[in-house]
Amino acid sequence: MAHVSGLHLTRTAENGAEIDALAAALTADGGGRVGIAGMLPDLTGRLRRTFAPTPRLLGLKVSRAYTWEAADRRDPEWWPQGITTSALTGFREEFGHDVLASSWYSKHGAGSRISIIDLDRHRYGHVLLVTPMLKDGVPGFKPLKVHAGGIVWHRDFLHVAGTGRGFYSCRLDDLMRVPAGSPYETWGHRYVLPVRFAHRGNADEGETKLRFSFFTIDRSTTEPTLVVGEYGSSRQTRRMARFALDATTGLVAADAEGLARPVIDDRGQARMQGVSVVDGVYYVTSSRSGYLPGSVYVGAPGAFREHRFATAIGPEDLVWWPETKRFWSVSEHPRRRWIFGMKRSDLPA
């Protein structure tokens, strides 16, 4: 059942000086801070529309699917994980249509990245996530090494799940282009997005720390709230946590001690990968294996209805994109990677 817990988040100091110094150094070399507006015309990857990846007779609810270029579709190094959308952030009003963003993690030390995905133009582009540094007045960065199992785009921030460490927050206006010939190691990426601050997860004595496996914004409450979920087996905790958001900043709301405490519900499903909450109804993806479609659970914690074999093989995070009337997800396994949509009307509670 839902209860206030001894879990809490604390926000670190901003990396403002480090980010500004890095932007200045890249600008001097012909790159620098360009934001999303500067990257959108430069999405070099091509998306391909494809059929739903398994027969509908299995119960598959996928009604729209795309796939990456061959190199990204097969890459054993980078694995897709999180997904979010610019919908309801003001992006459409500025740029004419919304986009998706997906996160990936590297299996061999290159960190994590996001992809900006423009379904209207069938284009996408990668951005390396980095932690900025300033040592003896010299700017630099190192890759952000997190699983990035979930991402959230809220207002002008992109939040990246860091499992046991909490989550990391990037301001999308800080997105930077790294020019050719730059001395910075980018692991083949032409754009970087620095972390502005982190939200560190901790627990009071006797409590088990929350795993920030994935999260979403619930806009069906009086004020938007952040809903966090844990991936876990039947022997692990599978909690869902709800954090209040500050109406002014859009960030998690902290008390007088600087702590943000959630309300916890411990009735999650095994192997949860992503969650969306629409009109008070939870929609949860759950994986089964690298060879079988996953499930979508619909309803409320403790009272879910399972739609078996509803997703593509290897489903990950989940996001609701209201203009498309679909939930969107990504699948992770090489040669079985899709960006796919499922109509809400096909997933009744």
C-alpha beads as a LAMMPS data file, in Angstrom:
LAMMPS data file: protein, C-alpha beads

349 atoms
348 bonds

1 atom types
1 bond types

-500.0 500.0 xlo xhi
-500.0 500.0 ylo yhi
-500.0 500.0 zlo zhi

Masses

1 110.0

Atoms # bond

1 1 1 0.000 0.000 0.000
2 1 1 1.058 3.631 -0.437
3 1 1 2.928 5.237 2.456
4 1 1 5.402 8.048 3.147
5 1 1 8.874 6.528 3.303
6 1 1 12.280 7.210 4.765
7 1 1 13.696 7.579 1.252
8 1 1 14.848 10.978 0.069
9 1 1 16.656 12.935 -2.637
10 1 1 19.130 15.798 -2.286
11 1 1 20.112 18.065 -5.178
12 1 1 23.798 18.759 -5.809
13 1 1 25.260 22.158 -6.639
14 1 1 24.968 23.335 -10.250
15 1 1 27.834 22.820 -12.681
16 1 1 27.224 26.299 -14.073
17 1 1 30.844 27.505 -14.168
18 1 1 32.052 24.246 -15.701
19 1 1 29.359 24.317 -18.396
20 1 1 29.998 27.959 -19.297
21 1 1 33.755 27.360 -19.542
22 1 1 33.228 24.332 -21.794
23 1 1 30.845 26.284 -24.023
24 1 1 33.371 29.108 -24.360
25 1 1 36.185 26.703 -25.270
26 1 1 34.084 24.944 -27.914
27 1 1 32.868 28.271 -29.317
28 1 1 36.466 29.353 -29.788
29 1 1 37.022 26.223 -31.896
30 1 1 33.930 26.816 -34.054
31 1 1 31.359 24.851 -32.024
32 1 1 29.710 25.642 -28.706
33 1 1 26.274 25.868 -27.150
34 1 1 23.563 25.432 -29.814
35 1 1 20.617 23.919 -27.918
36 1 1 17.993 21.706 -29.518
37 1 1 17.292 24.401 -32.131
38 1 1 20.843 24.125 -33.430
39 1 1 20.795 20.344 -33.635
40 1 1 17.377 19.741 -35.240
41 1 1 18.503 20.661 -38.802
42 1 1 21.523 18.354 -38.347
43 1 1 19.955 14.953 -37.610
44 1 1 22.081 12.658 -39.763
45 1 1 20.496 9.283 -38.951
46 1 1 17.633 7.957 -41.103
47 1 1 14.655 6.158 -39.585
48 1 1 12.917 3.427 -41.555
49 1 1 9.212 2.684 -41.171
50 1 1 8.709 -1.032 -40.670
51 1 1 5.997 -3.573 -39.909
52 1 1 5.091 -4.643 -36.395
53 1 1 7.885 -7.034 -35.433
54 1 1 5.769 -10.129 -34.587
55 1 1 2.353 -11.412 -35.765
56 1 1 -0.685 -9.728 -34.225
57 1 1 -2.229 -13.124 -33.526
58 1 1 0.069 -13.364 -30.487
59 1 1 -1.756 -10.392 -28.952
60 1 1 0.699 -7.756 -30.144
61 1 1 -0.623 -4.221 -29.729
62 1 1 2.051 -2.478 -31.816
63 1 1 0.359 -0.253 -34.403
64 1 1 3.354 1.799 -35.603
65 1 1 7.036 0.873 -35.740
66 1 1 10.304 2.375 -36.933
67 1 1 13.861 1.112 -36.878
68 1 1 17.328 2.665 -36.814
69 1 1 20.020 2.641 -39.466
70 1 1 21.723 -0.753 -39.800
71 1 1 24.783 0.192 -37.736
72 1 1 22.658 1.295 -34.756
73 1 1 20.231 -1.572 -35.183
74 1 1 23.037 -4.139 -34.860
75 1 1 25.516 -2.333 -32.574
76 1 1 26.624 -4.585 -29.662
77 1 1 28.160 -1.589 -27.842
78 1 1 25.180 0.786 -27.406
79 1 1 21.813 -0.475 -26.043
80 1 1 18.560 1.568 -26.176
81 1 1 16.793 2.037 -22.818
82 1 1 14.716 5.141 -22.075
83 1 1 12.179 7.103 -24.084
84 1 1 10.413 10.433 -23.609
85 1 1 8.724 13.105 -25.709
86 1 1 8.758 16.882 -26.031
87 1 1 4.938 16.873 -25.934
88 1 1 3.467 19.309 -23.378
89 1 1 6.800 21.121 -22.932
90 1 1 6.104 24.007 -25.358
91 1 1 8.354 22.440 -28.012
92 1 1 5.569 22.092 -30.598
93 1 1 4.680 25.771 -30.298
94 1 1 8.301 26.737 -31.003
95 1 1 9.298 24.192 -33.651
96 1 1 6.011 23.137 -35.281
97 1 1 5.898 19.508 -34.161
98 1 1 7.066 17.368 -31.267
99 1 1 9.881 14.821 -31.183
100 1 1 10.910 11.786 -29.172
101 1 1 14.170 11.266 -27.299
102 1 1 15.663 7.892 -26.431
103 1 1 18.559 6.997 -24.109
104 1 1 21.251 4.358 -24.645
105 1 1 24.004 2.971 -22.431
106 1 1 27.405 1.690 -23.479
107 1 1 28.528 -1.783 -22.447
108 1 1 32.223 -0.904 -22.689
109 1 1 32.819 2.412 -20.955
110 1 1 31.650 5.114 -23.376
111 1 1 28.917 6.145 -20.923
112 1 1 25.382 7.016 -21.981
113 1 1 23.759 9.068 -24.699
114 1 1 20.410 10.254 -25.998
115 1 1 18.967 10.288 -29.496
116 1 1 16.695 13.074 -30.717
117 1 1 14.091 11.353 -32.927
118 1 1 12.016 13.309 -35.461
119 1 1 9.275 10.976 -36.722
120 1 1 7.886 13.661 -39.064
121 1 1 11.158 13.819 -40.990
122 1 1 12.277 10.205 -40.361
123 1 1 15.559 11.491 -38.916
124 1 1 17.524 11.094 -35.682
125 1 1 20.838 12.125 -34.134
126 1 1 22.911 11.068 -31.115
127 1 1 24.136 13.241 -28.214
128 1 1 26.733 12.056 -25.685
129 1 1 25.811 12.752 -22.047
130 1 1 28.781 14.145 -20.122
131 1 1 29.817 15.427 -16.715
132 1 1 31.597 18.798 -17.181
133 1 1 34.859 19.500 -15.360
134 1 1 37.056 22.517 -14.706
135 1 1 40.597 21.721 -13.531
136 1 1 43.128 24.521 -13.026
137 1 1 40.948 26.721 -15.207
138 1 1 40.903 24.222 -18.082
139 1 1 37.430 22.921 -19.079
140 1 1 36.745 19.329 -19.987
141 1 1 34.267 16.533 -19.527
142 1 1 33.955 12.813 -18.916
143 1 1 31.152 10.483 -20.054
144 1 1 28.164 10.038 -17.753
145 1 1 28.295 6.323 -16.962
146 1 1 24.755 5.324 -16.000
147 1 1 22.318 2.691 -17.231
148 1 1 19.875 5.448 -18.312
149 1 1 16.955 3.023 -18.002
150 1 1 14.470 5.894 -18.143
151 1 1 14.391 9.550 -19.189
152 1 1 11.930 12.379 -18.628
153 1 1 11.602 15.615 -20.628
154 1 1 9.875 18.191 -18.434
155 1 1 9.917 21.908 -19.266
156 1 1 13.495 22.722 -20.328
157 1 1 15.146 19.812 -18.473
158 1 1 15.978 16.281 -19.500
159 1 1 16.246 13.946 -16.483
160 1 1 18.216 10.698 -16.770
161 1 1 17.710 7.742 -14.411
162 1 1 20.846 6.623 -12.565
163 1 1 19.523 3.466 -10.818
164 1 1 20.913 3.388 -7.249
165 1 1 22.474 6.839 -7.545
166 1 1 19.222 8.766 -8.148
167 1 1 18.972 10.766 -11.354
168 1 1 20.796 13.437 -13.356
169 1 1 19.384 16.652 -14.813
170 1 1 20.497 18.380 -18.011
171 1 1 19.219 21.694 -19.350
172 1 1 18.520 21.198 -23.048
173 1 1 19.678 24.735 -23.842
174 1 1 23.169 23.531 -22.820
175 1 1 23.395 21.075 -25.744
176 1 1 26.748 21.732 -27.499
177 1 1 28.285 20.977 -30.858
178 1 1 31.850 19.648 -30.806
179 1 1 33.660 20.709 -33.992
180 1 1 35.738 18.345 -36.091
181 1 1 39.330 18.238 -34.908
182 1 1 38.440 19.096 -31.331
183 1 1 40.836 17.666 -28.702
184 1 1 37.890 16.319 -26.688
185 1 1 37.131 12.581 -26.785
186 1 1 33.469 12.149 -27.772
187 1 1 33.427 8.464 -28.832
188 1 1 32.249 9.448 -32.294
189 1 1 29.538 11.914 -31.208
190 1 1 29.298 15.407 -32.692
191 1 1 27.103 16.760 -29.890
192 1 1 27.344 16.602 -26.090
193 1 1 24.874 17.455 -23.331
194 1 1 26.411 18.253 -19.926
195 1 1 24.821 17.387 -16.588
196 1 1 23.815 20.553 -14.737
197 1 1 23.160 18.853 -11.378
198 1 1 22.219 15.508 -9.868
199 1 1 19.519 14.337 -7.467
200 1 1 21.204 11.874 -5.104
201 1 1 19.088 9.075 -3.673
202 1 1 19.497 8.085 -0.024
203 1 1 17.558 6.272 2.684
204 1 1 17.089 6.548 6.423
205 1 1 18.529 3.763 8.560
206 1 1 16.584 0.541 8.072
207 1 1 15.283 1.511 4.616
208 1 1 16.448 0.051 1.297
209 1 1 17.558 2.698 -1.191
210 1 1 15.234 3.263 -4.121
211 1 1 16.446 2.135 -7.545
212 1 1 15.660 4.790 -10.154
213 1 1 15.118 2.315 -12.994
214 1 1 12.625 4.453 -14.964
215 1 1 10.246 7.363 -14.408
216 1 1 7.506 9.530 -15.880
217 1 1 5.524 12.715 -15.263
218 1 1 1.947 12.178 -14.115
219 1 1 -0.070 15.178 -15.298
220 1 1 -3.439 13.768 -14.219
221 1 1 -2.891 14.922 -10.625
222 1 1 -3.778 18.456 -9.435
223 1 1 -0.107 19.366 -9.859
224 1 1 2.266 17.241 -11.993
225 1 1 4.214 14.630 -10.031
226 1 1 7.245 12.483 -10.804
227 1 1 6.528 8.738 -10.696
228 1 1 9.583 6.472 -10.322
229 1 1 9.641 2.684 -10.718
230 1 1 12.045 -0.129 -9.884
231 1 1 13.016 -2.967 -12.194
232 1 1 13.229 -6.126 -10.097
233 1 1 12.780 -9.886 -10.066
234 1 1 10.212 -11.616 -7.866
235 1 1 12.844 -11.640 -5.076
236 1 1 13.628 -7.903 -5.272
237 1 1 11.688 -4.796 -4.316
238 1 1 9.456 -3.533 -7.123
239 1 1 8.373 -0.224 -5.656
240 1 1 6.808 2.802 -7.289
241 1 1 7.564 6.208 -5.776
242 1 1 5.771 9.503 -6.291
243 1 1 7.610 12.827 -5.794
244 1 1 5.903 16.223 -5.673
245 1 1 7.239 18.814 -8.152
246 1 1 7.851 22.484 -7.453
247 1 1 5.329 24.523 -9.455
248 1 1 7.874 27.266 -10.152
249 1 1 10.960 25.281 -11.177
250 1 1 9.369 22.016 -12.311
251 1 1 12.011 20.144 -10.257
252 1 1 11.335 17.804 -7.334
253 1 1 10.057 19.769 -4.353
254 1 1 12.292 19.753 -1.270
255 1 1 11.508 20.480 2.370
256 1 1 13.276 22.986 4.646
257 1 1 16.199 20.551 5.024
258 1 1 16.624 20.290 1.259
259 1 1 15.195 16.755 1.155
260 1 1 12.598 15.505 -1.332
261 1 1 10.622 12.591 0.136
262 1 1 8.291 10.388 -1.921
263 1 1 5.136 8.434 -1.261
264 1 1 5.889 4.741 -1.886
265 1 1 3.713 1.928 -3.227
266 1 1 5.322 -1.535 -3.093
267 1 1 2.833 -3.343 -5.371
268 1 1 4.750 -3.183 -8.639
269 1 1 5.091 -6.019 -11.149
270 1 1 8.171 -8.164 -11.752
271 1 1 10.534 -7.025 -14.522
272 1 1 8.940 -3.583 -14.926
273 1 1 10.719 -1.517 -17.581
274 1 1 8.659 1.672 -17.951
275 1 1 5.534 3.452 -16.759
276 1 1 3.079 6.088 -17.940
277 1 1 0.110 7.420 -15.993
278 1 1 -2.811 8.829 -17.995
279 1 1 -6.041 10.052 -16.363
280 1 1 -5.000 8.248 -13.186
281 1 1 -4.491 4.882 -14.955
282 1 1 -1.059 3.215 -14.848
283 1 1 0.426 1.597 -17.973
284 1 1 3.532 -0.508 -17.265
285 1 1 5.804 -2.373 -19.690
286 1 1 7.349 -5.641 -18.539
287 1 1 9.947 -7.677 -20.432
288 1 1 9.966 -11.438 -20.843
289 1 1 13.163 -12.390 -22.709
290 1 1 15.293 -11.456 -25.679
291 1 1 13.118 -13.610 -27.921
292 1 1 9.514 -13.028 -26.803
293 1 1 7.264 -9.939 -26.777
294 1 1 6.656 -8.309 -23.410
295 1 1 3.502 -7.406 -21.498
296 1 1 1.680 -4.184 -20.736
297 1 1 -0.018 -3.997 -17.327
298 1 1 -2.923 -1.557 -17.088
299 1 1 -4.818 -0.303 -14.042
300 1 1 -3.443 0.532 -10.611
301 1 1 -0.736 -1.031 -8.406
302 1 1 -2.208 -4.166 -6.878
303 1 1 -5.003 -4.356 -9.469
304 1 1 -3.337 -4.584 -12.883
305 1 1 -4.753 -6.248 -15.981
306 1 1 -2.047 -7.934 -18.072
307 1 1 -1.975 -7.663 -21.858
308 1 1 0.387 -10.538 -22.688
309 1 1 2.680 -10.393 -25.708
310 1 1 1.545 -6.814 -26.331
311 1 1 4.917 -5.196 -27.046
312 1 1 7.828 -5.769 -29.362
313 1 1 10.582 -8.121 -28.149
314 1 1 12.636 -6.617 -25.318
315 1 1 10.491 -3.573 -24.377
316 1 1 12.071 -0.866 -22.280
317 1 1 10.786 2.529 -21.079
318 1 1 7.337 3.913 -21.964
319 1 1 5.933 7.381 -22.701
320 1 1 2.468 8.717 -23.547
321 1 1 2.357 11.060 -26.566
322 1 1 -1.187 12.450 -26.544
323 1 1 -1.219 13.955 -30.059
324 1 1 -0.513 10.513 -31.545
325 1 1 -2.948 8.758 -29.145
326 1 1 -0.190 6.200 -28.588
327 1 1 2.246 5.008 -25.989
328 1 1 5.792 4.791 -27.339
329 1 1 8.581 2.449 -26.323
330 1 1 11.929 1.136 -27.556
331 1 1 13.356 -2.382 -27.652
332 1 1 16.965 -3.068 -26.774
333 1 1 18.373 -6.249 -28.310
334 1 1 20.693 -6.077 -31.352
335 1 1 18.898 -6.873 -34.642
336 1 1 15.588 -6.668 -32.748
337 1 1 15.471 -2.918 -32.123
338 1 1 12.374 -0.858 -32.790
339 1 1 10.819 2.438 -31.799
340 1 1 7.183 1.443 -31.574
341 1 1 3.782 2.855 -30.719
342 1 1 0.722 1.218 -29.149
343 1 1 -2.729 2.812 -29.267
344 1 1 -4.221 3.535 -25.872
345 1 1 -7.579 2.268 -27.145
346 1 1 -5.975 -1.184 -27.671
347 1 1 -4.916 -1.370 -23.992
348 1 1 -8.114 -1.251 -21.906
349 1 1 -8.033 -1.549 -18.133

Bonds

1 1 1 2
2 1 2 3
3 1 3 4
4 1 4 5
5 1 5 6
6 1 6 7
7 1 7 8
8 1 8 9
9 1 9 10
10 1 10 11
11 1 11 12
12 1 12 13
13 1 13 14
14 1 14 15
15 1 15 16
16 1 16 17
17 1 17 18
18 1 18 19
19 1 19 20
20 1 20 21
21 1 21 22
22 1 22 23
23 1 23 24
24 1 24 25
25 1 25 26
26 1 26 27
27 1 27 28
28 1 28 29
29 1 29 30
30 1 30 31
31 1 31 32
32 1 32 33
33 1 33 34
34 1 34 35
35 1 35 36
36 1 36 37
37 1 37 38
38 1 38 39
39 1 39 40
40 1 40 41
41 1 41 42
42 1 42 43
43 1 43 44
44 1 44 45
45 1 45 46
46 1 46 47
47 1 47 48
48 1 48 49
49 1 49 50
50 1 50 51
51 1 51 52
52 1 52 53
53 1 53 54
54 1 54 55
55 1 55 56
56 1 56 57
57 1 57 58
58 1 58 59
59 1 59 60
60 1 60 61
61 1 61 62
62 1 62 63
63 1 63 64
64 1 64 65
65 1 65 66
66 1 66 67
67 1 67 68
68 1 68 69
69 1 69 70
70 1 70 71
71 1 71 72
72 1 72 73
73 1 73 74
74 1 74 75
75 1 75 76
76 1 76 77
77 1 77 78
78 1 78 79
79 1 79 80
80 1 80 81
81 1 81 82
82 1 82 83
83 1 83 84
84 1 84 85
85 1 85 86
86 1 86 87
87 1 87 88
88 1 88 89
89 1 89 90
90 1 90 91
91 1 91 92
92 1 92 93
93 1 93 94
94 1 94 95
95 1 95 96
96 1 96 97
97 1 97 98
98 1 98 99
99 1 99 100
100 1 100 101
101 1 101 102
102 1 102 103
103 1 103 104
104 1 104 105
105 1 105 106
106 1 106 107
107 1 107 108
108 1 108 109
109 1 109 110
110 1 110 111
111 1 111 112
112 1 112 113
113 1 113 114
114 1 114 115
115 1 115 116
116 1 116 117
117 1 117 118
118 1 118 119
119 1 119 120
120 1 120 121
121 1 121 122
122 1 122 123
123 1 123 124
124 1 124 125
125 1 125 126
126 1 126 127
127 1 127 128
128 1 128 129
129 1 129 130
130 1 130 131
131 1 131 132
132 1 132 133
133 1 133 134
134 1 134 135
135 1 135 136
136 1 136 137
137 1 137 138
138 1 138 139
139 1 139 140
140 1 140 141
141 1 141 142
142 1 142 143
143 1 143 144
144 1 144 145
145 1 145 146
146 1 146 147
147 1 147 148
148 1 148 149
149 1 149 150
150 1 150 151
151 1 151 152
152 1 152 153
153 1 153 154
154 1 154 155
155 1 155 156
156 1 156 157
157 1 157 158
158 1 158 159
159 1 159 160
160 1 160 161
161 1 161 162
162 1 162 163
163 1 163 164
164 1 164 165
165 1 165 166
166 1 166 167
167 1 167 168
168 1 168 169
169 1 169 170
170 1 170 171
171 1 171 172
172 1 172 173
173 1 173 174
174 1 174 175
175 1 175 176
176 1 176 177
177 1 177 178
178 1 178 179
179 1 179 180
180 1 180 181
181 1 181 182
182 1 182 183
183 1 183 184
184 1 184 185
185 1 185 186
186 1 186 187
187 1 187 188
188 1 188 189
189 1 189 190
190 1 190 191
191 1 191 192
192 1 192 193
193 1 193 194
194 1 194 195
195 1 195 196
196 1 196 197
197 1 197 198
198 1 198 199
199 1 199 200
200 1 200 201
201 1 201 202
202 1 202 203
203 1 203 204
204 1 204 205
205 1 205 206
206 1 206 207
207 1 207 208
208 1 208 209
209 1 209 210
210 1 210 211
211 1 211 212
212 1 212 213
213 1 213 214
214 1 214 215
215 1 215 216
216 1 216 217
217 1 217 218
218 1 218 219
219 1 219 220
220 1 220 221
221 1 221 222
222 1 222 223
223 1 223 224
224 1 224 225
225 1 225 226
226 1 226 227
227 1 227 228
228 1 228 229
229 1 229 230
230 1 230 231
231 1 231 232
232 1 232 233
233 1 233 234
234 1 234 235
235 1 235 236
236 1 236 237
237 1 237 238
238 1 238 239
239 1 239 240
240 1 240 241
241 1 241 242
242 1 242 243
243 1 243 244
244 1 244 245
245 1 245 246
246 1 246 247
247 1 247 248
248 1 248 249
249 1 249 250
250 1 250 251
251 1 251 252
252 1 252 253
253 1 253 254
254 1 254 255
255 1 255 256
256 1 256 257
257 1 257 258
258 1 258 259
259 1 259 260
260 1 260 261
261 1 261 262
262 1 262 263
263 1 263 264
264 1 264 265
265 1 265 266
266 1 266 267
267 1 267 268
268 1 268 269
269 1 269 270
270 1 270 271
271 1 271 272
272 1 272 273
273 1 273 274
274 1 274 275
275 1 275 276
276 1 276 277
277 1 277 278
278 1 278 279
279 1 279 280
280 1 280 281
281 1 281 282
282 1 282 283
283 1 283 284
284 1 284 285
285 1 285 286
286 1 286 287
287 1 287 288
288 1 288 289
289 1 289 290
290 1 290 291
291 1 291 292
292 1 292 293
293 1 293 294
294 1 294 295
295 1 295 296
296 1 296 297
297 1 297 298
298 1 298 299
299 1 299 300
300 1 300 301
301 1 301 302
302 1 302 303
303 1 303 304
304 1 304 305
305 1 305 306
306 1 306 307
307 1 307 308
308 1 308 309
309 1 309 310
310 1 310 311
311 1 311 312
312 1 312 313
313 1 313 314
314 1 314 315
315 1 315 316
316 1 316 317
317 1 317 318
318 1 318 319
319 1 319 320
320 1 320 321
321 1 321 322
322 1 322 323
323 1 323 324
324 1 324 325
325 1 325 326
326 1 326 327
327 1 327 328
328 1 328 329
329 1 329 330
330 1 330 331
331 1 331 332
332 1 332 333
333 1 333 334
334 1 334 335
335 1 335 336
336 1 336 337
337 1 337 338
338 1 338 339
339 1 339 340
340 1 340 341
341 1 341 342
342 1 342 343
343 1 343 344
344 1 344 345
345 1 345 346
346 1 346 347
347 1 347 348
348 1 348 349
